Amino acid sequence: MTWREELKKDISTLEQLKEFVDLTPKEKRQLREITEIHPMRITRYYLSLIDWDDPDDPIRKMAVPSEAELNLLGSYDTSGELENTKMPGLQHKYSQTALILATNQCSTYCRHCFRKRLVGLSSAEILQRFNDAVKYIEKHSEVNNVLVSGGDPFVLPTAVLREFLEQLSAVPHLNFIRFGTRVPVTFPERILEDEELLRLLEENSRAERRIYVVTQFNHPREITEKATAAVARLISAGVILNNQTVLLKGVNDDPAVLAELQNKLVSVGVNPYYIFQCRPVKRVKNNFQVPLQRGYEIVEAAKKRLNGHSKRFKYILSHQSGKIEIVGVEGEFIYFKHHQAKEPENIGKLFRRRLNKTAGWLDELEEVE
């Protein structure tokens, strides 16, 4: 069976889900209401990681819709993506980086996704003509790297990815190309069963310009034998792997769990890159977001269990103004640093806000001089 055939066996309806879990009439009504707005899609592989006897199973929470998604607190664009869109499917927020939204599809639709406004849905935000994006990048010599994201670009046919890489590789001022994908986590068969994909990555990840894969492992149980094998094959193809964990309530908001995750990532060859504060996304914030003060305490407690390589990540919130590192809590203040910024003059700038134990986002904190 090919990976495409395997993907077609995904779980995307309540009728299919009922084969694995008993749902009350109320749950059926709620899940039907939710999935009509934000579709469900779970690969058979990822579904197999769920312990159905545990109502608080972390994999289940990330993959299976719940009534918590009926809560509308938050926004569908928490980081100002629309205001940085230069053409449908191309964003240019930071001067050196261009972001391409290549698809609105994923192998599994994560319930904590910060792009719920478009993933699995018909969207005008997805790139229609890759040539136009390349022309934009060619005209902007300050752009030295491109992130191809979505959705998940690794659900696209390998022939499409080849076209992407051929065109981007012809741009002389690009130092590296990144793919943002959760396929190694939720659908490792895509990597394990497609030799053409691995050859393509190997051909394009050379000493002078590497291909990076940025993935998202959020829980130690996601680092399975299959996932580890997929990671190993990517490394063998010359790809460099970084991981962006999202701090999620009920999933990894425990120092021991978070530390185990980072240690396991390093052991299989994946570099911890960021731990992201969960964004205040509509239908996500109330379900998954941990308050900033508590998040900082969790991250710092986890770091005490980690070696130098395992704690190279930064605890970051991806704000409208840029990527902001949460660097400390002291007394009545919480301290931040602009790790990356839309306005270059803000990069590296330190600032503080008055501490609020329930606040989950920068905008909820009182400004101080």
GIDA-V770244 format. One line per field, one symbol per residue. phi: phi as a letter, one per 30 degrees, with the letter a starting at -180 (. if undefined). psi: psi as a letter, one per 30 degrees, with the letter a starting at -180 (. if undefined). Layout:
phi->???
psi->???
This chain:
phi->.dddddddddcbbddddddcbdcdedddddddddddcbecabddddddddcddcdceddeddccebdddddcdkbdbdcidddcdcaejbcbccedbccccdaccbdbcddcedcedbdicdbddddcbdeddddddddcdddcabccblhbddcdeedddddedddddddddddabcccbceedcadeeddcbdddddddddcccedadcccccbdcbedddcdddddddddddddidcccbcdcdbdicbdbeddddeddddeddcjcddcbccdedddeibeddbdceeddedddddddedccdeddcddcdbcccedkdcddcabbhcbbcbbddbbdcedddidcabbddbdcdcbeddcddbd
psi->kleeeeefgljgleeeefffkkkleeeeeeeeeeffejlkkkleeeeffkjffjfgkeeeefekklffffkgkalfifgheefgkflkgkkiekefkkkkjflgllekjkfgkfhfffkglkkffkkejeeeeeeeeefiffjglkjjbbajfgflkeeeeeeeeeeeffjfgkelkkkjkgefefifeeefgjeeeeeeeeefilefjlkkkjaikfkeffileeeeeeeeeeefggkkklkjkkjkkgeghkeeeeeeeeeeeeffgkkkeljkkklikkgeefefkkkeeeeeeeeeeeefglleefhflkjkkjlefajkkjflkkbglkklkjelkejfffkfkklllkkjffkfleffkkkl.
